[in-house]
Amino acid sequence: MISEYIGARIRGSLLGVGRALARLGLSANALTVVGLLLNAGVALVIASGHPRWGGALLLAASAFDMLDGAVARATGTITRFGGFLDSTLDRYSEAVVFGGLLIFLLGTDDGDVGALLVFVATVGALLISYARARAEAAGFSASVGLVARPERVVLLAVCLLLGRPLWALWVLAIATHVTALTRIVHVWRLAGREGPGAARPVPAAPASERR
């Protein structure tokens, strides 16, 4: 009950912010693009040798990332393309932050290990998103697992603030692939219940979804 109340209050607050941004003439898709640019700025800050500042800015950029959906709901401009654009640019945002972290780590004593962990964690993060998208295209729901994007962002930001990015990378290098495998097993079980030869129509993405 408490979590539902808090969630409702957050959604209400975001809707109010969305209306205010809409009055300024900002569209949901424009905010999605701005979110990518903010994450690129985060990557530059980290790459320039300021991981703690990068962690703080990453949290701010992630909070901003919720506003495109709020504007879409406030203005009644929710579209399938908006959801597609948001999801696609989210992948770019995550990858570019990892890129900034890679550049930073290559200049430290942990460069070799850090580079490997960045690669493994980036592949795992992309596979999580791909597994869900491919499952939904096949008619299954696959929003399961340990580290969806919000959890990944918070973990990385906190460890950057602590000056320990490798802590986050070790966890993400393992947890992202565990999550991807969890989604594979989840869809396998769902498909197994239908039996061989069962066909499912490919569902259209609801117009109300931006993510």
N, C-alpha and C positions, 0 to 999 in steps of 0.2 A: 504494500500500500504506500509506504513512504517513497519507494523508488518510482512508483507510478506518479505520485504527487510531484516529486522533483522533476521528472521527465516532462510532465504537463506544464510546469512553471517555466522550464527551459524553452520548450517549444513556443509558449506564449511570448516569452521575452524575445526570442529570435524573430517571431512574426512581427512584433513591433519594430524591431530594428530593420527587418525587411521592408516594411512600409516606409520607414524614414529614408532608406537608401533608394527606394523606388521613386520617392518624391524628388530626389536629387537627379533623377534621370538615368540611374544605373540599372542596366538589365542584368538578369541572372547569368547569361552567358558571358557578359563583360566581366562580371565578378569572378567567374570561373577562370578566365584568362589572367586576371589580376592575381588570383591565387597562385597560379603557376609562376608568374613573375616574382612574387614574394618568396616562393620556395627557391627560385634561382638566386635571389639575393641572399637567402640563408646559406646556400651552398658556397657562394662567394665569400661570405664572412667566415665560414668554417675553413675553407681552403686557404684563406689568408692568415690562418694561425690563431683564430679566436673561437675555439670550440664552445666555451661557456656562453659567449654572446650568441653564438649560433643556436645553442639549445634554447635560450630564452626566446629568440626570434622564431624558432621552429614552432614553439607552442603558440605564439601569436599568429603565425601564418596558418596553423591548423585550426585555430578558433575562427579565423577569417574564412576558412574553407567552407564552413557551415552556412555562410550567409547567402551563397548563390541559391541554395534551395529555399531559404527563407524568403528571398525576393520573389522567386518563382511562385511560391504559395501565396504571398501577399498580393501579387499582381494577377494571379490566375493565368500565368504564362508557362505553366508546366508543360513541357514537350518531351517527346521521345528523343529528339536530337539533343536537348539539353542534358538528359540523363547520360546519353552516349558521350557527349563532349566532356561532361564532368568526370565520368569514370576514366576516360582515356587520358585526360590531362592530369588526373590523380596519379596515374602510372608514371607519367613524365616527371611530376613533382617529386615523387619518391626516388626515382632513379637519379635525378639531378642532385638531390641532397646526398645520396650515397656517393655520387661522383665527387662532390666537394669534400666529403669525408675521406675519400680515397686519396685525393691530392694532399690533404693535410697529413694523413698517416704516412705517406711516402717520404715525408720530410722528417720522420721520427725514427727512433730505434726499432719501433714495432712495424716498420713499413711492409716487410715481406708478409708477416702473419696478417697484418691489417688488410693488405690488398686481397689476400685469399679469402678472408672473412667477408669483406665487402662484396666480392664476387658471389660467394655462396649465398649470402643473405639477400642480395639483389635478385638472383635467380629464384630463390624461394618465395620472395615477396611477389614477383611477377606470376609465378605458378599458382599462388593462392588465388589471385584475381582471375587468371585464365581458367582455373578449375571451376570456379563459380560461374563464370560467363558461359563456359561450354556446357556445364550441367543445366543451366537455365535454358540454353538453346535447345537442349534435348528434352526439356519439360520437367526437370527435377529442381528442387530447392537444395542449395548446398551452402547455406550460411552457417557453417559449423567450423569448429576448430579453435585453437588457442589464441592466435595473434592476427586478428583482422587489422586493417590499417590504423584505426585509432590507437589500438594497443601498441602497435609498432612505433608510431610517432611518439607517444608518451614515453615509452621505454627509452628510445634513442635520445629524446630531448632531456630526460632526467639524467642519463649517463653523461651527456655532453655538459650539462650544468655541473656535474660532479668532477668533470675533467677525466672521465673514464670511458671513452667511447668504445674501447675494446670489450668492456663488460656487456654492453648492448649488442655488439656484433657477435659475440660468442653465443648469446641467448638466441638472437635472431637467426644465426646460421643453422641452428638446430630446430628452433620452434617453427620457423616458416615452412620447413620441409615436412615437419610433423603435421602441421596444419593442412598442407597440400595433400599429404597422404591420407589424412583423416577425411578430407572431402572426397577423395577417390573411393575410399572404402564405403563412405556414406552413400554415394551414388550407386556403387556396386550392389549394396544391400537393397536399395530402393528398386533398382532394375531387376534384381533377383526375385522380388516379390511378384513381379508381373509375369514371370515365366518366359521361356523362349518364344520368339516370334511376335511378341507384343509390340504394337506400334503406338507411339504417343505423338499427338500433334505438336508441332513446335509452337509454343505460346507467344503471342505478341507481348512485348514489355508494356506493363501498365503505364498509361500516360502520366500517372501521378508520381512515378518514380524518376528521380533525378540521379540516383546512385545505383 
